[in-house]
Amino acid sequence: EELKNSRIQKRVYELFCKGASQHLNTTSCQRELHFVFFRKPDSFLQSDTEGRVSGVHLEKTVLK
């Protein structure tokens, strides 16, 4: 129910599902997601493939 009411949470859920379901063009076909908390995106690294991101630089945040 809460997921239905939050556009942001719904979008994050959709992105994780998409990332988990896509296959890479590698021989191992493995993908890893690492969750790092208390961070926010600082910059995005451009991929060689148009329209894709190859990585994200994160900035530390503090819970106040």
CHARMM internal coordinates of N, CA and C (Angstrom, degrees):
IC EDIT
DIST 1 N 1 CA 1.4625
DIST 1 CA 1 C 1.5294
ANGL 1 N 1 CA 1 C 110.70
DIST 1 C 2 N 1.3409
ANGL 1 CA 1 C 2 N 116.26
DIHE 1 N 1 CA 1 C 2 N -46.01
DIST 2 N 2 CA 1.4655
ANGL 1 C 2 N 2 CA 119.89
DIHE 1 CA 1 C 2 N 2 CA -179.74
DIST 2 CA 2 C 1.5263
ANGL 2 N 2 CA 2 C 111.27
DIHE 1 C 2 N 2 CA 2 C -62.78
DIST 2 C 3 N 1.3346
ANGL 2 CA 2 C 3 N 116.29
DIHE 2 N 2 CA 2 C 3 N -36.37
DIST 3 N 3 CA 1.4619
ANGL 2 C 3 N 3 CA 120.91
DIHE 2 CA 2 C 3 N 3 CA 179.37
DIST 3 CA 3 C 1.5219
ANGL 3 N 3 CA 3 C 110.90
DIHE 2 C 3 N 3 CA 3 C -63.77
DIST 3 C 4 N 1.3107
ANGL 3 CA 3 C 4 N 117.59
DIHE 3 N 3 CA 3 C 4 N -35.81
DIST 4 N 4 CA 1.4621
ANGL 3 C 4 N 4 CA 121.76
DIHE 3 CA 3 C 4 N 4 CA 179.13
DIST 4 CA 4 C 1.5219
ANGL 4 N 4 CA 4 C 111.42
DIHE 3 C 4 N 4 CA 4 C -66.04
DIST 4 C 5 N 1.3242
ANGL 4 CA 4 C 5 N 117.38
DIHE 4 N 4 CA 4 C 5 N -31.56
DIST 5 N 5 CA 1.4609
ANGL 4 C 5 N 5 CA 122.08
DIHE 4 CA 4 C 5 N 5 CA -175.67
DIST 5 CA 5 C 1.5191
ANGL 5 N 5 CA 5 C 113.68
DIHE 4 C 5 N 5 CA 5 C -86.61
DIST 5 C 6 N 1.3007
ANGL 5 CA 5 C 6 N 118.53
DIHE 5 N 5 CA 5 C 6 N -14.40
DIST 6 N 6 CA 1.4570
ANGL 5 C 6 N 6 CA 121.39
DIHE 5 CA 5 C 6 N 6 CA -176.30
DIST 6 CA 6 C 1.5260
ANGL 6 N 6 CA 6 C 110.19
DIHE 5 C 6 N 6 CA 6 C -112.83
DIST 6 C 7 N 1.3200
ANGL 6 CA 6 C 7 N 116.83
DIHE 6 N 6 CA 6 C 7 N 110.01
DIST 7 N 7 CA 1.4583
ANGL 6 C 7 N 7 CA 121.91
DIHE 6 CA 6 C 7 N 7 CA 179.61
DIST 7 CA 7 C 1.5278
ANGL 7 N 7 CA 7 C 110.70
DIHE 6 C 7 N 7 CA 7 C -62.43
DIST 7 C 8 N 1.3222
ANGL 7 CA 7 C 8 N 117.56
DIHE 7 N 7 CA 7 C 8 N -39.90
DIST 8 N 8 CA 1.4687
ANGL 7 C 8 N 8 CA 121.74
DIHE 7 CA 7 C 8 N 8 CA -178.94
DIST 8 CA 8 C 1.5260
ANGL 8 N 8 CA 8 C 110.51
DIHE 7 C 8 N 8 CA 8 C -65.68
DIST 8 C 9 N 1.3216
ANGL 8 CA 8 C 9 N 117.23
DIHE 8 N 8 CA 8 C 9 N -48.07
DIST 9 N 9 CA 1.4627
ANGL 8 C 9 N 9 CA 120.15
DIHE 8 CA 8 C 9 N 9 CA -179.79
DIST 9 CA 9 C 1.5231
ANGL 9 N 9 CA 9 C 110.96
DIHE 8 C 9 N 9 CA 9 C -63.44
DIST 9 C 10 N 1.3217
ANGL 9 CA 9 C 10 N 116.75
DIHE 9 N 9 CA 9 C 10 N -37.70
DIST 10 N 10 CA 1.4583
ANGL 9 C 10 N 10 CA 120.49
DIHE 9 CA 9 C 10 N 10 CA 178.29
DIST 10 CA 10 C 1.5285
ANGL 10 N 10 CA 10 C 110.29
DIHE 9 C 10 N 10 CA 10 C -63.92
DIST 10 C 11 N 1.3291
ANGL 10 CA 10 C 11 N 116.97
DIHE 10 N 10 CA 10 C 11 N -42.39
DIST 11 N 11 CA 1.4655
ANGL 10 C 11 N 11 CA 121.19
DIHE 10 CA 10 C 11 N 11 CA -179.74
DIST 11 CA 11 C 1.5278
ANGL 11 N 11 CA 11 C 110.96
DIHE 10 C 11 N 11 CA 11 C -65.87
DIST 11 C 12 N 1.3160
ANGL 11 CA 11 C 12 N 117.93
DIHE 11 N 11 CA 11 C 12 N -41.85
DIST 12 N 12 CA 1.4666
ANGL 11 C 12 N 12 CA 121.61
DIHE 11 CA 11 C 12 N 12 CA 177.94
DIST 12 CA 12 C 1.5307
ANGL 12 N 12 CA 12 C 109.66
DIHE 11 C 12 N 12 CA 12 C -61.74
DIST 12 C 13 N 1.3196
ANGL 12 CA 12 C 13 N 116.24
DIHE 12 N 12 CA 12 C 13 N -44.07
DIST 13 N 13 CA 1.4659
ANGL 12 C 13 N 13 CA 120.99
DIHE 12 CA 12 C 13 N 13 CA 178.30
DIST 13 CA 13 C 1.5266
ANGL 13 N 13 CA 13 C 110.49
DIHE 12 C 13 N 13 CA 13 C -59.96
DIST 13 C 14 N 1.3290
ANGL 13 CA 13 C 14 N 117.15
DIHE 13 N 13 CA 13 C 14 N -45.07
DIST 14 N 14 CA 1.4664
ANGL 13 C 14 N 14 CA 121.41
DIHE 13 CA 13 C 14 N 14 CA 179.32
DIST 14 CA 14 C 1.5287
ANGL 14 N 14 CA 14 C 111.31
DIHE 13 C 14 N 14 CA 14 C -61.67
DIST 14 C 15 N 1.3404
ANGL 14 CA 14 C 15 N 117.10
DIHE 14 N 14 CA 14 C 15 N -41.12
DIST 15 N 15 CA 1.4640
ANGL 14 C 15 N 15 CA 120.56
DIHE 14 CA 14 C 15 N 15 CA 179.67
DIST 15 CA 15 C 1.5275
ANGL 15 N 15 CA 15 C 111.85
DIHE 14 C 15 N 15 CA 15 C -65.15
DIST 15 C 16 N 1.3430
ANGL 15 CA 15 C 16 N 117.29
DIHE 15 N 15 CA 15 C 16 N -41.05
DIST 16 N 16 CA 1.4624
ANGL 15 C 16 N 16 CA 120.20
DIHE 15 CA 15 C 16 N 16 CA 178.06
DIST 16 CA 16 C 1.5278
ANGL 16 N 16 CA 16 C 110.73
DIHE 15 C 16 N 16 CA 16 C -65.24
DIST 16 C 17 N 1.3184
ANGL 16 CA 16 C 17 N 116.64
DIHE 16 N 16 CA 16 C 17 N -40.83
DIST 17 N 17 CA 1.4694
ANGL 16 C 17 N 17 CA 119.89
DIHE 16 CA 16 C 17 N 17 CA 178.33
DIST 17 CA 17 C 1.5194
ANGL 17 N 17 CA 17 C 110.69
DIHE 16 C 17 N 17 CA 17 C -64.07
DIST 17 C 18 N 1.3233
ANGL 17 CA 17 C 18 N 116.53
DIHE 17 N 17 CA 17 C 18 N -41.87
DIST 18 N 18 CA 1.4645
ANGL 17 C 18 N 18 CA 120.98
DIHE 17 CA 17 C 18 N 18 CA 179.34
DIST 18 CA 18 C 1.5316
ANGL 18 N 18 CA 18 C 110.05
DIHE 17 C 18 N 18 CA 18 C -63.59
DIST 18 C 19 N 1.3229
ANGL 18 CA 18 C 19 N 116.89
DIHE 18 N 18 CA 18 C 19 N -45.51
DIST 19 N 19 CA 1.4659
ANGL 18 C 19 N 19 CA 120.95
DIHE 18 CA 18 C 19 N 19 CA 179.70
DIST 19 CA 19 C 1.5150
ANGL 19 N 19 CA 19 C 112.52
DIHE 18 C 19 N 19 CA 19 C -63.31
DIST 19 C 20 N 1.3205
ANGL 19 CA 19 C 20 N 116.49
DIHE 19 N 19 CA 19 C 20 N -36.17
DIST 20 N 20 CA 1.4613
ANGL 19 C 20 N 20 CA 120.31
DIHE 19 CA 19 C 20 N 20 CA -179.30
DIST 20 CA 20 C 1.5212
ANGL 20 N 20 CA 20 C 111.98
DIHE 19 C 20 N 20 CA 20 C -74.47
DIST 20 C 21 N 1.3236
ANGL 20 CA 20 C 21 N 117.19
DIHE 20 N 20 CA 20 C 21 N -27.82
DIST 21 N 21 CA 1.4618
ANGL 20 C 21 N 21 CA 119.80
DIHE 20 CA 20 C 21 N 21 CA -175.22
DIST 21 CA 21 C 1.5263
ANGL 21 N 21 CA 21 C 113.44
DIHE 20 C 21 N 21 CA 21 C -91.61
DIST 21 C 22 N 1.3361
ANGL 21 CA 21 C 22 N 118.39
DIHE 21 N 21 CA 21 C 22 N -19.76
DIST 22 N 22 CA 1.4611
ANGL 21 C 22 N 22 CA 120.70
DIHE 21 CA 21 C 22 N 22 CA -179.17
DIST 22 CA 22 C 1.5218
ANGL 22 N 22 CA 22 C 110.35
DIHE 21 C 22 N 22 CA 22 C -77.27
DIST 22 C 23 N 1.3228
ANGL 22 CA 22 C 23 N 115.80
DIHE 22 N 22 CA 22 C 23 N 143.46
DIST 23 N 23 CA 1.4621
ANGL 22 C 23 N 23 CA 121.19
DIHE 22 CA 22 C 23 N 23 CA 177.51
DIST 23 CA 23 C 1.5189
ANGL 23 N 23 CA 23 C 109.43
DIHE 22 C 23 N 23 CA 23 C -102.44
DIST 23 C 24 N 1.3134
ANGL 23 CA 23 C 24 N 115.22
DIHE 23 N 23 CA 23 C 24 N 140.15
DIST 24 N 24 CA 1.4564
ANGL 23 C 24 N 24 CA 120.71
DIHE 23 CA 23 C 24 N 24 CA 176.36
DIST 24 CA 24 C 1.5175
ANGL 24 N 24 CA 24 C 109.77
DIHE 23 C 24 N 24 CA 24 C -84.19
DIST 24 C 25 N 1.3033
ANGL 24 CA 24 C 25 N 116.79
DIHE 24 N 24 CA 24 C 25 N 156.88
DIST 25 N 25 CA 1.4633
ANGL 24 C 25 N 25 CA 121.47
DIHE 24 CA 24 C 25 N 25 CA 177.55
DIST 25 CA 25 C 1.5262
ANGL 25 N 25 CA 25 C 110.68
DIHE 24 C 25 N 25 CA 25 C -88.67
DIST 25 C 26 N 1.3142
ANGL 25 CA 25 C 26 N 116.21
DIHE 25 N 25 CA 25 C 26 N 53.45
DIST 26 N 26 CA 1.4627
ANGL 25 C 26 N 26 CA 121.58
DIHE 25 CA 25 C 26 N 26 CA 178.09
DIST 26 CA 26 C 1.5217
ANGL 26 N 26 CA 26 C 108.41
DIHE 25 C 26 N 26 CA 26 C -121.61
DIST 26 C 27 N 1.3185
ANGL 26 CA 26 C 27 N 115.94
DIHE 26 N 26 CA 26 C 27 N 167.07
DIST 27 N 27 CA 1.4618
ANGL 26 C 27 N 27 CA 119.45
DIHE 26 CA 26 C 27 N 27 CA -179.13
DIST 27 CA 27 C 1.5208
ANGL 27 N 27 CA 27 C 111.88
DIHE 26 C 27 N 27 CA 27 C -72.04
DIST 27 C 28 N 1.3229
ANGL 27 CA 27 C 28 N 118.31
DIHE 27 N 27 CA 27 C 28 N -29.79
DIST 28 N 28 CA 1.4604
ANGL 27 C 28 N 28 CA 120.42
DIHE 27 CA 27 C 28 N 28 CA -177.11
DIST 28 CA 28 C 1.5224
ANGL 28 N 28 CA 28 C 112.48
DIHE 27 C 28 N 28 CA 28 C -84.38
DIST 28 C 29 N 1.3226
ANGL 28 CA 28 C 29 N 118.22
DIHE 28 N 28 CA 28 C 29 N -23.78
DIST 29 N 29 CA 1.4708
ANGL 28 C 29 N 29 CA 123.07
DIHE 28 CA 28 C 29 N 29 CA -179.40
DIST 29 CA 29 C 1.5290
ANGL 29 N 29 CA 29 C 111.67
DIHE 28 C 29 N 29 CA 29 C 53.69
DIST 29 C 30 N 1.3149
ANGL 29 CA 29 C 30 N 116.86
DIHE 29 N 29 CA 29 C 30 N 37.16
DIST 30 N 30 CA 1.4556
ANGL 29 C 30 N 30 CA 120.48
DIHE 29 CA 29 C 30 N 30 CA 178.16
DIST 30 CA 30 C 1.5136
ANGL 30 N 30 CA 30 C 109.67
DIHE 29 C 30 N 30 CA 30 C -110.27
DIST 30 C 31 N 1.3112
ANGL 30 CA 30 C 31 N 115.55
DIHE 30 N 30 CA 30 C 31 N 147.40
DIST 31 N 31 CA 1.4562
ANGL 30 C 31 N 31 CA 121.21
DIHE 30 CA 30 C 31 N 31 CA 177.25
DIST 31 CA 31 C 1.5250
ANGL 31 N 31 CA 31 C 107.38
DIHE 30 C 31 N 31 CA 31 C -137.41
DIST 31 C 32 N 1.3088
ANGL 31 CA 31 C 32 N 115.82
DIHE 31 N 31 CA 31 C 32 N 138.09
DIST 32 N 32 CA 1.4584
ANGL 31 C 32 N 32 CA 120.60
DIHE 31 CA 31 C 32 N 32 CA 179.31
DIST 32 CA 32 C 1.5106
ANGL 32 N 32 CA 32 C 109.30
DIHE 31 C 32 N 32 CA 32 C -120.14
DIST 32 C 33 N 1.3164
ANGL 32 CA 32 C 33 N 116.09
DIHE 32 N 32 CA 32 C 33 N 138.36
DIST 33 N 33 CA 1.4598
ANGL 32 C 33 N 33 CA 122.40
DIHE 32 CA 32 C 33 N 33 CA 172.95
DIST 33 CA 33 C 1.5196
ANGL 33 N 33 CA 33 C 107.16
DIHE 32 C 33 N 33 CA 33 C -115.78
DIST 33 C 34 N 1.3101
ANGL 33 CA 33 C 34 N 116.67
DIHE 33 N 33 CA 33 C 34 N 126.67
DIST 34 N 34 CA 1.4599
ANGL 33 C 34 N 34 CA 121.87
DIHE 33 CA 33 C 34 N 34 CA 178.26
DIST 34 CA 34 C 1.5230
ANGL 34 N 34 CA 34 C 107.96
DIHE 33 C 34 N 34 CA 34 C -113.24
DIST 34 C 35 N 1.3162
ANGL 34 CA 34 C 35 N 116.29
DIHE 34 N 34 CA 34 C 35 N 121.77
DIST 35 N 35 CA 1.4518
ANGL 34 C 35 N 35 CA 120.85
DIHE 34 CA 34 C 35 N 35 CA 179.55
DIST 35 CA 35 C 1.5219
ANGL 35 N 35 CA 35 C 109.30
DIHE 34 C 35 N 35 CA 35 C -95.40
DIST 35 C 36 N 1.3113
ANGL 35 CA 35 C 36 N 115.94
DIHE 35 N 35 CA 35 C 36 N 125.35
DIST 36 N 36 CA 1.4576
ANGL 35 C 36 N 36 CA 122.05
DIHE 35 CA 35 C 36 N 36 CA 179.16
DIST 36 CA 36 C 1.5247
ANGL 36 N 36 CA 36 C 106.83
DIHE 35 C 36 N 36 CA 36 C -121.57
DIST 36 C 37 N 1.3321
ANGL 36 CA 36 C 37 N 116.30
DIHE 36 N 36 CA 36 C 37 N 120.00
DIST 37 N 37 CA 1.4520
ANGL 36 C 37 N 37 CA 120.53
DIHE 36 CA 36 C 37 N 37 CA -176.90
DIST 37 CA 37 C 1.5258
ANGL 37 N 37 CA 37 C 110.71
DIHE 36 C 37 N 37 CA 37 C -94.38
DIST 37 C 38 N 1.3012
ANGL 37 CA 37 C 38 N 115.93
DIHE 37 N 37 CA 37 C 38 N 162.50
DIST 38 N 38 CA 1.4685
ANGL 37 C 38 N 38 CA 124.13
DIHE 37 CA 37 C 38 N 38 CA -177.28
DIST 38 CA 38 C 1.5222
ANGL 38 N 38 CA 38 C 110.88
DIHE 37 C 38 N 38 CA 38 C 60.96
DIST 38 C 39 N 1.3206
ANGL 38 CA 38 C 39 N 115.67
DIHE 38 N 38 CA 38 C 39 N 43.31
DIST 39 N 39 CA 1.4636
ANGL 38 C 39 N 39 CA 123.12
DIHE 38 CA 38 C 39 N 39 CA 176.01
DIST 39 CA 39 C 1.5213
ANGL 39 N 39 CA 39 C 108.58
DIHE 38 C 39 N 39 CA 39 C -137.59
DIST 39 C 40 N 1.3145
ANGL 39 CA 39 C 40 N 115.56
DIHE 39 N 39 CA 39 C 40 N 154.41
DIST 40 N 40 CA 1.4617
ANGL 39 C 40 N 40 CA 120.17
DIHE 39 CA 39 C 40 N 40 CA 173.17
DIST 40 CA 40 C 1.5208
ANGL 40 N 40 CA 40 C 108.34
DIHE 39 C 40 N 40 CA 40 C -135.44
DIST 40 C 41 N 1.3240
ANGL 40 CA 40 C 41 N 117.28
DIHE 40 N 40 CA 40 C 41 N 150.07
DIST 41 N 41 CA 1.4661
ANGL 40 C 41 N 41 CA 119.75
DIHE 40 CA 40 C 41 N 41 CA -179.07
DIST 41 CA 41 C 1.5211
ANGL 41 N 41 CA 41 C 111.41
DIHE 40 C 41 N 41 CA 41 C -62.20
DIST 41 C 42 N 1.3163
ANGL 41 CA 41 C 42 N 116.40
DIHE 41 N 41 CA 41 C 42 N 131.75
DIST 42 N 42 CA 1.4625
ANGL 41 C 42 N 42 CA 122.42
DIHE 41 CA 41 C 42 N 42 CA 177.04
DIST 42 CA 42 C 1.5251
ANGL 42 N 42 CA 42 C 109.83
DIHE 41 C 42 N 42 CA 42 C -104.15
DIST 42 C 43 N 1.3377
ANGL 42 CA 42 C 43 N 115.88
DIHE 42 N 42 CA 42 C 43 N -42.86
DIST 43 N 43 CA 1.4657
ANGL 42 C 43 N 43 CA 120.77
DIHE 42 CA 42 C 43 N 43 CA 177.11
DIST 43 CA 43 C 1.5241
ANGL 43 N 43 CA 43 C 108.92
DIHE 42 C 43 N 43 CA 43 C -157.24
DIST 43 C 44 N 1.3220
ANGL 43 CA 43 C 44 N 115.05
DIHE 43 N 43 CA 43 C 44 N 158.52
DIST 44 N 44 CA 1.4586
ANGL 43 C 44 N 44 CA 121.79
DIHE 43 CA 43 C 44 N 44 CA -179.53
DIST 44 CA 44 C 1.5213
ANGL 44 N 44 CA 44 C 109.14
DIHE 43 C 44 N 44 CA 44 C -113.05
DIST 44 C 45 N 1.3229
ANGL 44 CA 44 C 45 N 116.85
DIHE 44 N 44 CA 44 C 45 N 138.17
DIST 45 N 45 CA 1.4596
ANGL 44 C 45 N 45 CA 122.47
DIHE 44 CA 44 C 45 N 45 CA -179.70
DIST 45 CA 45 C 1.5219
ANGL 45 N 45 CA 45 C 109.08
DIHE 44 C 45 N 45 CA 45 C -92.39
DIST 45 C 46 N 1.3168
ANGL 45 CA 45 C 46 N 115.62
DIHE 45 N 45 CA 45 C 46 N 128.28
DIST 46 N 46 CA 1.4575
ANGL 45 C 46 N 46 CA 120.92
DIHE 45 CA 45 C 46 N 46 CA -177.68
DIST 46 CA 46 C 1.5243
ANGL 46 N 46 CA 46 C 110.78
DIHE 45 C 46 N 46 CA 46 C -74.76
DIST 46 C 47 N 1.3038
ANGL 46 CA 46 C 47 N 116.08
DIHE 46 N 46 CA 46 C 47 N 137.87
DIST 47 N 47 CA 1.4582
ANGL 46 C 47 N 47 CA 122.44
DIHE 46 CA 46 C 47 N 47 CA 178.29
DIST 47 CA 47 C 1.5202
ANGL 47 N 47 CA 47 C 110.14
DIHE 46 C 47 N 47 CA 47 C -89.43
DIST 47 C 48 N 1.3346
ANGL 47 CA 47 C 48 N 116.00
DIHE 47 N 47 CA 47 C 48 N 162.11
DIST 48 N 48 CA 1.4610
ANGL 47 C 48 N 48 CA 120.53
DIHE 47 CA 47 C 48 N 48 CA 173.71
DIST 48 CA 48 C 1.5284
ANGL 48 N 48 CA 48 C 110.83
DIHE 47 C 48 N 48 CA 48 C -68.54
DIST 48 C 49 N 1.3302
ANGL 48 CA 48 C 49 N 116.15
DIHE 48 N 48 CA 48 C 49 N -24.93
DIST 49 N 49 CA 1.4591
ANGL 48 C 49 N 49 CA 121.88
DIHE 48 CA 48 C 49 N 49 CA 178.33
DIST 49 CA 49 C 1.5220
ANGL 49 N 49 CA 49 C 108.81
DIHE 48 C 49 N 49 CA 49 C -87.02
DIST 49 C 50 N 1.3101
ANGL 49 CA 49 C 50 N 116.76
DIHE 49 N 49 CA 49 C 50 N 126.91
DIST 50 N 50 CA 1.4592
ANGL 49 C 50 N 50 CA 121.35
DIHE 49 CA 49 C 50 N 50 CA -177.73
DIST 50 CA 50 C 1.5296
ANGL 50 N 50 CA 50 C 110.62
DIHE 49 C 50 N 50 CA 50 C -61.79
DIST 50 C 51 N 1.3284
ANGL 50 CA 50 C 51 N 115.52
DIHE 50 N 50 CA 50 C 51 N 136.03
DIST 51 N 51 CA 1.4544
ANGL 50 C 51 N 51 CA 120.88
DIHE 50 CA 50 C 51 N 51 CA 178.32
DIST 51 CA 51 C 1.5161
ANGL 51 N 51 CA 51 C 114.47
DIHE 50 C 51 N 51 CA 51 C 82.35
DIST 51 C 52 N 1.3152
ANGL 51 CA 51 C 52 N 117.88
DIHE 51 N 51 CA 51 C 52 N 9.16
DIST 52 N 52 CA 1.4699
ANGL 51 C 52 N 52 CA 121.98
DIHE 51 CA 51 C 52 N 52 CA -179.35
DIST 52 CA 52 C 1.5207
ANGL 52 N 52 CA 52 C 110.40
DIHE 51 C 52 N 52 CA 52 C -121.44
DIST 52 C 53 N 1.3176
ANGL 52 CA 52 C 53 N 115.33
DIHE 52 N 52 CA 52 C 53 N 156.42
DIST 53 N 53 CA 1.4619
ANGL 52 C 53 N 53 CA 122.59
DIHE 52 CA 52 C 53 N 53 CA 176.19
DIST 53 CA 53 C 1.5207
ANGL 53 N 53 CA 53 C 107.14
DIHE 52 C 53 N 53 CA 53 C -111.42
DIST 53 C 54 N 1.3288
ANGL 53 CA 53 C 54 N 117.09
DIHE 53 N 53 CA 53 C 54 N 134.30
DIST 54 N 54 CA 1.4647
ANGL 53 C 54 N 54 CA 119.64
DIHE 53 CA 53 C 54 N 54 CA 179.87
DIST 54 CA 54 C 1.5240
ANGL 54 N 54 CA 54 C 112.32
DIHE 53 C 54 N 54 CA 54 C -93.19
DIST 54 C 55 N 1.3263
ANGL 54 CA 54 C 55 N 117.59
DIHE 54 N 54 CA 54 C 55 N -18.24
DIST 55 N 55 CA 1.4536
ANGL 54 C 55 N 55 CA 120.60
DIHE 54 CA 54 C 55 N 55 CA 179.64
DIST 55 CA 55 C 1.5125
ANGL 55 N 55 CA 55 C 111.35
DIHE 54 C 55 N 55 CA 55 C -175.70
DIST 55 C 56 N 1.3198
ANGL 55 CA 55 C 56 N 115.11
DIHE 55 N 55 CA 55 C 56 N 173.08
DIST 56 N 56 CA 1.4638
ANGL 55 C 56 N 56 CA 121.69
DIHE 55 CA 55 C 56 N 56 CA -179.09
DIST 56 CA 56 C 1.5219
ANGL 56 N 56 CA 56 C 108.58
DIHE 55 C 56 N 56 CA 56 C -135.83
DIST 56 C 57 N 1.3217
ANGL 56 CA 56 C 57 N 117.25
DIHE 56 N 56 CA 56 C 57 N 129.43
DIST 57 N 57 CA 1.4642
ANGL 56 C 57 N 57 CA 120.93
DIHE 56 CA 56 C 57 N 57 CA 170.69
DIST 57 CA 57 C 1.5196
ANGL 57 N 57 CA 57 C 107.14
DIHE 56 C 57 N 57 CA 57 C -86.57
DIST 57 C 58 N 1.3353
ANGL 57 CA 57 C 58 N 115.95
DIHE 57 N 57 CA 57 C 58 N 132.45
DIST 58 N 58 CA 1.4605
ANGL 57 C 58 N 58 CA 120.90
DIHE 57 CA 57 C 58 N 58 CA -176.70
DIST 58 CA 58 C 1.5183
ANGL 58 N 58 CA 58 C 110.99
DIHE 57 C 58 N 58 CA 58 C -111.81
DIST 58 C 59 N 1.3149
ANGL 58 CA 58 C 59 N 115.05
DIHE 58 N 58 CA 58 C 59 N 147.53
DIST 59 N 59 CA 1.4613
ANGL 58 C 59 N 59 CA 122.90
DIHE 58 CA 58 C 59 N 59 CA 177.13
DIST 59 CA 59 C 1.5263
ANGL 59 N 59 CA 59 C 107.60
DIHE 58 C 59 N 59 CA 59 C -110.17
DIST 59 C 60 N 1.3280
ANGL 59 CA 59 C 60 N 117.15
DIHE 59 N 59 CA 59 C 60 N 137.64
DIST 60 N 60 CA 1.4639
ANGL 59 C 60 N 60 CA 120.75
DIHE 59 CA 59 C 60 N 60 CA 178.98
DIST 60 CA 60 C 1.5207
ANGL 60 N 60 CA 60 C 110.45
DIHE 59 C 60 N 60 CA 60 C -69.21
DIST 60 C 61 N 1.3244
ANGL 60 CA 60 C 61 N 115.58
DIHE 60 N 60 CA 60 C 61 N 142.76
DIST 61 N 61 CA 1.4619
ANGL 60 C 61 N 61 CA 121.72
DIHE 60 CA 60 C 61 N 61 CA 174.95
DIST 61 CA 61 C 1.5220
ANGL 61 N 61 CA 61 C 108.57
DIHE 60 C 61 N 61 CA 61 C -124.88
DIST 61 C 62 N 1.3130
ANGL 61 CA 61 C 62 N 116.73
DIHE 61 N 61 CA 61 C 62 N 166.98
DIST 62 N 62 CA 1.4536
ANGL 61 C 62 N 62 CA 121.84
DIHE 61 CA 61 C 62 N 62 CA -178.56
DIST 62 CA 62 C 1.5215
ANGL 62 N 62 CA 62 C 108.79
DIHE 61 C 62 N 62 CA 62 C -128.09
DIST 62 C 63 N 1.3188
ANGL 62 CA 62 C 63 N 116.47
DIHE 62 N 62 CA 62 C 63 N 137.88
DIST 63 N 63 CA 1.4515
ANGL 62 C 63 N 63 CA 121.66
DIHE 62 CA 62 C 63 N 63 CA 175.98
DIST 63 CA 63 C 1.5182
ANGL 63 N 63 CA 63 C 108.27
DIHE 62 C 63 N 63 CA 63 C -82.58
DIST 63 C 64 N 1.3228
ANGL 63 CA 63 C 64 N 116.49
DIHE 63 N 63 CA 63 C 64 N 122.60
DIST 64 N 64 CA 1.4742
ANGL 63 C 64 N 64 CA 120.05
DIHE 63 CA 63 C 64 N 64 CA -178.45
DIST 64 CA 64 C 1.5003
ANGL 64 N 64 CA 64 C 111.28
DIHE 63 C 64 N 64 CA 64 C -109.94
END
COOR INIT
IC SEED 1 N 1 CA 1 C
IC BUILD
